[in-house]
């Protein structure tokens, strides 16, 4: 599938604008330092098909299939409760989601942990409760190439992974909003 010049420009803009850090086990203070002094990470342009056969569940146990989101623009963030860099970027994901409330972009934060553990974590961190948090019922499919946490993916309406970023970043940027808005406005 070929991409238009305009979309390539937006992806390049996001690449140059988003900054992040490599994931590493860190203390809460070190995570705060990451957000304050990030360094650039390369964009991994996958343009690979996403695997929608993935079965997930809510923290209350309701089964959800990623296939429920076919045809939608998706922002998926893979995270864990023990991952300080994951937690450090969540407020920026929340702000990005809030700024796109007039679009149909779907945000999914997915943890590989047990629902009970994630529920306990969410009770402690109220601001995260507003985000759509799911847990894996099946392991993440190989199509996503998950190697570290956090990792975020943007999937277009055609089911293509058009953006992948491994590491923590500030998602509350004009570049991220512009990319997601453009994908939301694109027809299949």
ROZA-703444 format. One record per residue: residue in one letter; z, y, x of N, C-alpha, C in turn; residue number from 1. Coordinates in Angstrom, 3 decimals, m for minus. Each point is the difference from the previous one (the first is absolute). Example, Ala and Ser with C-alpha at 12.3 -4.5 7.8 and 13.67 -1.06 7.14 Angstrom:
<rs>
residu:nup:nnorth:neast:caup:canorth:caeast:cup:cnorth:ceast:num
A:7.800:m5.690:13.190:0.000:1.190:m0.890:0.000:1.200:0.900:1 $
S:m0.720:1.050:m0.350:0.060:1.190:0.820:0.730:1.090:m0.770:2 $
</rs>
This chain:
<rs>
residu:nup:nnorth:neast:caup:canorth:caeast:cup:cnorth:ceast:num
X:0.000:m1.180:0.861:0.000:1.180:m0.861:0.000:1.236:0.902:1 $
X:m0.913:0.907:m0.258:m0.044:1.197:0.834:0.874:1.091:m0.595:2 $
X:0.546:0.795:0.834:0.870:1.108:m0.393:m0.784:1.293:0.144:3 $
X:0.267:0.949:m0.839:m0.667:1.295:0.090:0.547:0.779:1.191:4 $
X:m0.786:0.957:0.472:0.435:0.847:1.098:1.281:0.730:m0.352:5 $
X:0.110:0.462:m1.247:1.191:0.738:m0.442:1.259:m0.837:0.120:6 $
X:m0.064:m1.270:m0.372:1.179:m0.865:0.092:0.352:m0.247:1.466:7 $
X:m1.012:m0.182:0.855:0.286:m0.160:1.431:0.699:1.237:0.551:8 $
X:m0.425:1.175:m0.437:0.642:1.237:0.444:1.453:0.053:m0.437:9 $
X:0.259:m0.392:m1.241:1.382:m0.002:m0.494:0.853:m0.986:0.774:10 $
X:m0.532:m1.192:0.277:0.753:m0.989:0.764:0.291:0.515:1.406:11 $
X:m0.981:0.661:0.624:0.220:0.576:1.321:1.063:1.090:m0.068:12 $
X:m0.051:0.820:m1.043:0.998:1.049:m0.169:1.398:m0.586:m0.133:13 $
X:0.122:m1.071:m0.775:1.296:m0.646:m0.155:0.450:m0.580:1.335:14 $
X:m0.926:m0.607:0.730:0.327:m0.567:1.302:0.586:1.056:0.921:15 $
X:m0.618:1.165:0.010:0.438:1.057:0.901:1.263:0.698:m0.497:16 $
X:0.253:m0.052:m1.311:1.131:0.722:m0.569:1.273:m0.811:m0.110:17 $
X:m0.134:m1.293:m0.322:1.197:m0.818:m0.142:0.557:m0.333:1.376:18 $
X:1.285:0.072:0.121:0.654:m0.380:1.237:1.070:m1.016:m0.325:19 $
X:0.334:m0.823:0.987:1.006:m1.019:m0.240:0.574:m0.507:1.292:20 $
X:0.763:m1.030:m0.090:0.604:m0.616:1.161:m0.117:m1.497:m0.120:21 $
X:0.005:m0.658:1.125:m0.019:m1.446:m0.021:1.320:m0.522:m0.523:22 $
X:m0.055:m1.082:m0.726:1.202:m0.582:m0.572:0.821:m0.666:1.098:23 $
X:1.288:0.240:m0.033:0.925:m0.634:0.938:1.360:m0.034:m0.664:24 $
X:0.832:m0.983:0.389:1.350:m0.001:m0.564:0.745:1.239:0.493:25 $
X:0.489:0.802:m0.934:0.657:1.241:0.386:1.198:0.259:m0.889:26 $
X:0.848:0.887:0.451:1.132:0.431:m0.819:m0.475:1.057:m0.974:27 $
X:0.836:0.348:m0.965:m0.342:1.045:m0.951:m0.316:1.322:0.679:28 $
X:0.752:0.346:1.040:m0.253:1.257:0.713:m1.354:m0.041:0.687:29 $
X:m0.327:m1.146:0.611:m1.300:m0.104:0.658:m1.124:0.134:m1.025:30 $
X:0.190:m0.553:m1.207:m1.009:0.129:m1.047:m0.182:1.463:m0.367:31 $
X:1.088:0.753:m0.102:m0.089:1.429:m0.287:m0.755:0.711:1.121:32 $
X:0.236:m0.407:1.245:m0.719:0.583:1.127:m1.496:m0.281:m0.101:33 $
X:m0.380:m1.192:m0.493:m1.416:m0.333:m0.173:m0.675:1.005:m0.916:34 $
X:0.626:0.291:m1.120:m0.602:0.897:m0.970:m0.105:1.400:0.574:35 $
X:0.968:0.408:0.818:m0.011:1.341:0.571:m0.973:0.148:1.164:36 $
X:m0.257:m1.073:0.745:m0.898:0.114:1.149:m0.983:m1.170:0.040:37 $
X:m0.891:m0.076:m0.989:m0.939:m1.115:m0.055:m1.102:0.126:1.038:38 $
X:m0.647:m1.116:0.274:m1.173:0.030:0.868:m1.149:m0.671:m0.734:39 $
X:m1.233:0.361:0.320:m1.143:m0.503:m0.765:m0.175:m1.501:0.127:40 $
X:m0.475:m0.592:m1.075:m0.405:m1.399:m0.010:m1.468:m0.059:m0.379:41 $
X:m0.713:m0.977:0.522:m1.416:m0.094:m0.362:m0.174:m0.526:m1.419:42 $
X:m1.055:0.414:m0.625:m0.396:m0.536:m1.295:m0.679:m1.336:0.237:43 $
X:0.310:m0.947:m0.808:m0.726:m1.261:0.043:m0.869:m0.037:m1.250:44 $
X:m1.278:0.276:0.159:m0.909:m0.024:m1.140:m0.401:m1.440:m0.239:45 $
X:0.519:m0.595:m1.036:m0.249:m1.406:m0.235:m1.289:m0.217:m0.787:46 $
X:m0.176:0.724:m1.094:m1.127:m0.222:m0.895:m0.172:m1.477:m0.305:47 $
X:1.093:m0.690:m0.081:0.010:m1.417:m0.340:0.460:m0.132:m1.436:48 $
X:m0.430:m1.059:m0.659:0.475:m0.194:m1.370:1.491:m0.320:m0.026:49 $
X:0.694:0.598:m0.946:1.412:m0.321:m0.205:0.074:m1.339:m0.723:50 $
X:1.097:m0.703:0.184:0.222:m1.268:m0.693:0.898:0.291:m1.198:51 $
X:m0.565:m0.094:m1.196:0.739:0.319:m1.215:0.686:m1.221:m0.614:52 $
X:m0.025:m1.134:0.694:0.630:m1.206:m0.542:1.488:m0.063:0.317:53 $
X:0.530:1.049:0.537:1.386:0.079:0.450:0.952:0.107:m1.189:54 $
X:1.007:m0.870:m0.041:0.998:0.028:m1.064:1.273:0.650:0.517:55 $
X:0.477:0.977:m0.757:1.186:0.780:0.352:0.981:m0.076:m1.159:56 $
X:1.131:0.656:0.139:0.915:0.122:m1.132:0.801:1.273:0.120:57 $
X:0.464:0.462:m1.151:0.879:1.161:m0.016:1.360:m0.433:0.522:58 $
X:0.869:0.945:0.297:1.335:m0.354:0.480:0.837:m0.637:m1.105:59 $
X:m0.455:0.093:m1.239:0.672:m0.645:m1.142:m0.593:m1.379:m0.302:60 $
X:m1.025:m0.414:0.771:m0.527:m1.354:m0.138:m1.272:m0.160:m0.801:61 $
X:m0.573:1.081:m0.530:m1.244:m0.098:m0.760:m1.167:m0.226:0.958:62 $
X:m0.820:m0.995:m0.276:m1.155:m0.305:0.837:m1.091:1.045:m0.191:63 $
X:m0.574:0.430:1.108:m1.078:0.987:0.016:m1.080:m0.550:0.924:64 $
X:m1.227:0.111:m0.415:m1.112:m0.422:0.856:m0.736:1.241:0.492:65 $
X:m0.387:m0.028:1.242:m0.770:1.136:0.509:m1.316:0.120:m0.769:66 $
X:m0.460:m1.099:m0.583:m1.241:0.053:m0.790:0.129:0.931:m1.202:67 $
X:1.236:0.320:m0.404:0.211:0.971:m1.082:m0.507:1.388:0.393:68 $
X:m0.220:0.222:1.290:m0.374:1.319:0.507:m1.466:0.079:0.426:69 $
X:m0.793:m1.018:m0.298:m1.423:0.022:0.343:m0.644:1.210:m0.671:70 $
X:m0.821:0.731:0.758:m0.690:1.171:m0.519:0.776:1.293:0.133:71 $
X:1.206:m0.083:0.561:0.816:1.200:0.199:0.080:0.337:1.477:72 $
X:0.303:1.255:0.292:0.278:0.407:1.377:1.468:m0.343:0.251:73 $
X:0.248:m0.713:1.093:1.352:m0.455:0.318:0.481:0.549:1.327:74 $
X:1.251:0.407:0.008:0.723:0.315:1.234:1.078:m1.077:0.085:75 $
X:m0.101:m0.871:0.990:0.977:m1.081:0.172:0.755:0.243:1.295:76 $
X:1.325:m0.034:m0.096:0.845:0.143:1.177:0.850:m1.254:0.137:77 $
X:m0.116:m0.667:1.137:0.807:m1.182:0.306:1.224:0.477:0.768:78 $
X:1.197:m0.381:m0.472:1.241:0.510:0.556:1.091:m1.055:m0.127:79 $
X:1.167:0.292:0.551:1.176:m0.864:m0.150:1.257:0.864:0.036:80 $
X:1.058:m0.504:m0.620:1.253:0.748:m0.081:0.658:0.188:1.361:81 $
X:m0.265:m0.886:0.951:0.606:0.057:1.325:m0.826:0.844:0.971:82 $
X:m1.128:0.507:m0.445:m0.957:0.714:0.859:0.230:1.509:m0.099:83 $
X:0.705:0.561:0.971:0.304:1.432:m0.014:m1.257:0.877:m0.040:84 $
X:m1.049:m0.300:0.765:m1.211:0.824:m0.116:m0.623:m0.057:m1.401:85 $
X:0.096:m1.163:m0.655:m0.517:m0.127:m1.369:0.725:0.964:m0.923:86 $
X:1.292:0.009:0.103:0.834:0.834:m0.860:m0.237:1.480:0.301:87 $
X:m0.218:0.317:1.275:m0.202:1.392:0.413:m1.237:0.621:m0.647:88 $
X:m1.036:m0.798:m0.253:m1.227:0.575:m0.566:m0.033:m0.032:m1.528:89 $
X:0.956:m0.648:m0.623:m0.056:m0.153:m1.462:0.037:1.317:m0.758:90 $
X:0.749:0.980:0.495:0.025:1.280:m0.734:m1.366:0.673:0.037:91 $
X:m0.785:m0.224:1.063:m1.331:0.603:0.051:m0.968:m0.749:m0.915:92 $
X:0.195:m1.305:m0.162:m0.815:m0.766:m0.953:0.320:0.466:m1.418:93 $
X:1.274:0.198:m0.267:0.421:0.484:m1.315:m0.604:1.375:m0.296:94 $
X:0.023:0.884:0.977:m0.573:1.338:m0.184:m1.512:m0.076:m0.213:95 $
X:m0.679:m0.879:0.750:m1.447:m0.181:m0.173:m0.287:m0.503:m1.409:96 $
X:0.745:m0.975:m0.439:m0.182:m0.549:m1.352:0.205:1.099:m1.051:97 $
X:1.064:0.774:0.150:0.265:1.087:m0.953:m1.143:1.012:m0.026:98 $
X:m0.573:0.293:1.162:m1.079:0.993:0.074:m1.307:m0.516:m0.594:99 $
X:m0.088:m1.314:m0.224:m1.207:m0.599:m0.561:0.236:m0.523:m1.416:100 $
X:1.022:0.518:m0.664:0.345:m0.499:m1.330:m1.111:0.241:m1.023:101 $
X:m0.915:0.911:0.291:m1.106:0.266:m0.911:m1.204:m0.894:0.272:102 $
X:0.132:m0.966:0.906:m1.074:m0.949:0.304:0.416:m1.389:m0.488:103 $
X:m0.906:m0.953:0.155:0.331:m1.373:m0.373:0.281:m0.870:1.235:104 $
X:0.331:0.610:1.112:0.341:m0.754:1.214:1.311:m0.753:m0.254:105 $
X:0.001:m1.284:0.318:1.185:m0.843:m0.170:0.688:m0.176:1.346:106 $
X:1.299:0.179:0.027:0.801:m0.185:1.200:0.831:m1.266:m0.156:107 $
X:m0.033:m0.874:1.009:0.792:m1.221:0.000:0.709:m0.122:1.336:108 $
X:1.312:m0.113:m0.035:0.792:m0.240:1.206:0.461:m1.444:m0.072:109 $
X:m0.407:m0.795:0.972:0.211:m1.445:m0.067:0.865:m0.460:1.167:110 $
X:1.065:m0.717:m0.341:0.923:m0.544:0.996:m0.097:m1.527:0.014:111 $
X:0.139:m0.617:1.179:m0.015:m1.463:0.074:1.365:m0.617:m0.314:112 $
X:0.963:0.817:m0.369:1.376:m0.464:m0.158:0.274:m0.537:m1.405:113 $
X:1.177:m0.574:m0.151:0.439:m0.504:m1.297:0.266:1.157:m0.953:114 $
X:m0.307:m0.178:m1.294:0.214:1.079:m0.971:1.434:0.530:m0.012:115 $
X:0.974:m0.878:0.089:1.399:0.435:m0.050:0.331:0.948:1.146:116 $
X:m0.501:m0.310:1.182:0.236:0.853:1.166:m0.642:1.376:m0.194:117 $
X:m1.203:0.023:m0.539:m0.703:1.264:m0.219:0.693:0.804:m1.102:118 $
X:0.442:m0.650:m1.074:0.737:0.694:m1.070:1.255:0.673:0.552:119 $
X:0.725:m0.726:0.843:1.219:0.550:0.607:m0.342:1.244:0.821:120 $
X:m1.062:m0.080:0.762:m0.453:1.127:0.814:m0.368:1.195:m0.889:121 $
X:m0.723:m0.252:m1.088:m0.442:1.076:m0.887:1.170:0.705:m0.673:122 $
X:1.067:m0.716:m0.270:1.187:0.637:m0.585:0.596:1.018:0.959:123 $
X:m0.107:m0.264:1.297:0.550:0.918:1.008:m0.897:1.207:0.240:124 $
X:m1.296:m0.165:m0.176:m0.961:1.065:0.309:m0.731:0.398:m1.277:125 $
X:0.610:0.878:m0.754:m0.503:0.399:m1.309:m1.422:0.527:m0.014:126 $
X:m0.378:0.796:1.000:m1.341:0.610:m0.012:m1.098:m1.045:0.092:127 $
X:0.287:m1.143:0.586:m1.004:m1.052:0.144:m0.194:m0.731:m1.325:128 $
X:1.030:0.004:m0.844:m0.085:m0.692:m1.293:m1.159:0.489:m0.850:129 $
X:m0.420:1.231:0.217:m1.104:0.554:m0.790:m1.352:m0.559:0.424:130 $
X:m0.068:m0.621:1.163:m1.257:m0.566:0.481:m0.192:m1.410:m0.568:131 $
X:m1.245:m0.420:m0.198:m0.266:m1.343:m0.513:0.206:m1.054:1.098:132 $
X:1.184:m0.590:0.023:0.373:m0.963:1.036:m0.194:m1.417:m0.528:133 $
X:m0.701:m0.803:0.787:m0.225:m1.405:m0.312:0.440:m0.846:1.178:134 $
X:0.158:m1.299:m0.236:0.295:m0.940:1.076:m1.057:m1.100:m0.023:135 $
X:m0.204:m0.609:1.141:m0.980:m1.071:0.096:0.500:m1.252:m0.713:136 $
X:m0.843:m0.556:m0.815:0.272:m1.325:m0.543:m0.778:m1.009:0.822:137 $
X:m1.100:0.459:0.553:m0.800:m0.747:0.970:m0.133:0.886:1.233:138 $
X:m0.171:m0.628:1.149:m0.185:0.771:1.224:m1.261:0.854:m0.087:139 $
X:0.020:1.097:0.716:m1.140:0.916:0.022:m1.249:m0.760:0.466:140 $
X:m1.123:0.130:m0.710:m1.236:m0.680:0.398:m0.501:0.476:1.368:141 $
X:m0.691:m0.871:0.673:m0.531:0.304:1.337:m0.959:1.176:0.007:142 $
X:m0.644:0.267:m1.110:m0.975:1.098:m0.074:0.614:1.336:0.406:143 $
X:1.319:0.130:m0.134:0.660:1.271:0.318:0.356:0.130:1.476:144 $
X:m0.013:m1.088:0.728:0.267:0.066:1.438:1.327:0.644:0.338:145 $
X:1.036:m0.322:m0.775:1.315:0.596:0.226:0.598:m0.525:1.302:146 $
X:0.378:0.934:0.882:0.584:m0.363:1.290:1.376:0.606:0.211:147 $
X:0.310:1.081:m0.702:1.263:0.707:0.217:0.339:0.802:m1.239:148 $
X:1.254:0.380:m0.100:0.464:0.856:m1.088:0.448:1.332:0.575:149 $
X:m0.276:1.092:m0.650:m0.806:0.112:m1.205:m1.490:m0.025:0.313:150 $
X:m0.774:m0.446:m0.978:m1.455:0.105:0.037:m0.442:0.453:m1.380:151 $
X:m0.908:0.960:m0.021:m0.508:0.531:m1.267:m1.503:m0.209:m0.083:152 $
X:m0.450:m0.246:m1.227:m1.416:m0.252:m0.281:m0.440:0.904:m1.140:153 $
X:m1.243:0.448:0.079:m0.624:0.683:m1.120:m1.215:m0.832:m0.379:154 $
X:m0.054:m0.356:m1.279:m1.070:m0.853:m0.520:m0.766:0.801:m1.043:155 $
X:m1.323:0.017:0.128:m0.803:0.776:m0.952:m0.259:m0.788:m1.282:156 $
X:m0.679:0.633:m0.949:m0.272:m0.620:m1.297:m0.853:m1.267:0.117:157 $
X:m0.776:m0.092:1.068:m0.860:m1.158:0.205:0.741:m1.161:0.662:158 $
X:1.300:0.182:0.226:0.789:m1.079:0.588:m0.115:m0.100:1.507:159 $
X:m0.437:1.084:0.636:m0.138:0.011:1.456:1.208:0.678:0.640:160 $
X:0.539:m0.604:1.047:1.052:0.648:0.783:m0.709:1.050:0.846:161 $
X:0.209:1.269:m0.327:m0.699:1.079:0.696:0.885:0.700:1.014:162 $
X:1.291:m0.304:m0.026:0.914:0.647:0.933:1.196:m0.912:0.220:163 $
X:0.377:m0.149:1.263:1.186:m0.794:0.351:0.721:0.732:1.119:164 $
X:1.292:0.174:m0.165:0.793:0.665:1.028:1.259:m0.809:0.247:165 $
X:0.174:m0.421:1.228:1.199:m0.739:0.391:0.947:0.983:0.673:166 $
X:1.214:0.119:m0.548:0.994:0.907:0.556:0.402:1.059:m1.005:167 $
X:0.979:0.772:0.379:0.548:1.050:m0.846:m0.836:1.263:0.118:168 $
X:m0.152:0.693:m1.116:m0.727:1.253:0.022:0.520:0.922:m1.099:169 $
X:m0.425:1.227:0.031:0.275:0.945:m1.072:m1.183:m0.066:m0.956:170 $
X:0.187:m0.624:m1.150:m1.077:m0.149:m0.972:m0.187:1.242:m0.866:171 $
X:0.941:0.904:0.017:m0.072:1.184:m0.843:m0.829:1.077:0.695:172 $
X:m1.306:m0.265:0.130:m0.905:0.925:0.682:m1.214:0.278:m0.876:173 $
X:m0.640:1.109:0.263:m1.222:0.351:m0.730:m1.084:m1.042:0.237:174 $
X:m0.099:m0.516:1.215:m1.036:m0.984:0.318:0.173:m1.269:m0.826:175 $
X:1.230:m0.492:m0.107:0.246:m1.212:m0.792:m0.293:0.266:m1.481:176 $
X:0.445:1.150:m0.504:m0.271:0.348:m1.405:m1.498:0.108:m0.255:177 $
X:m0.716:0.663:0.914:m1.443:0.185:m0.173:m0.725:m1.343:m0.027:178 $
X:0.368:m0.902:0.896:m0.645:m1.311:0.039:0.248:m0.758:m1.303:179 $
X:1.249:m0.056:m0.434:0.314:m0.743:m1.222:m0.632:0.642:m1.232:180 $
X:m0.039:1.322:m0.047:m0.666:0.683:m1.117:m1.498:m0.329:m0.013:181 $
X:m0.615:0.046:1.172:m1.450:m0.299:0.082:m0.262:m1.432:m0.445:182 $
X:0.817:m0.938:0.426:m0.196:m1.393:m0.417:0.238:m0.152:m1.498:183 $
X:0.961:0.741:m0.529:0.302:m0.058:m1.423:m1.157:0.541:m0.846:184 $
X:m0.686:0.979:0.524:m1.120:0.618:m0.728:m1.309:m0.770:0.156:185 $
X:m0.058:m0.887:1.024:m1.203:m0.788:0.246:m0.187:m1.043:m1.085:186 $
X:m1.225:m0.186:m0.427:m0.292:m1.040:m0.978:m0.396:m1.267:0.721:187 $
X:0.218:m1.138:m0.675:m0.360:m1.289:0.616:m1.466:m0.262:m0.070:188 $
</rs>
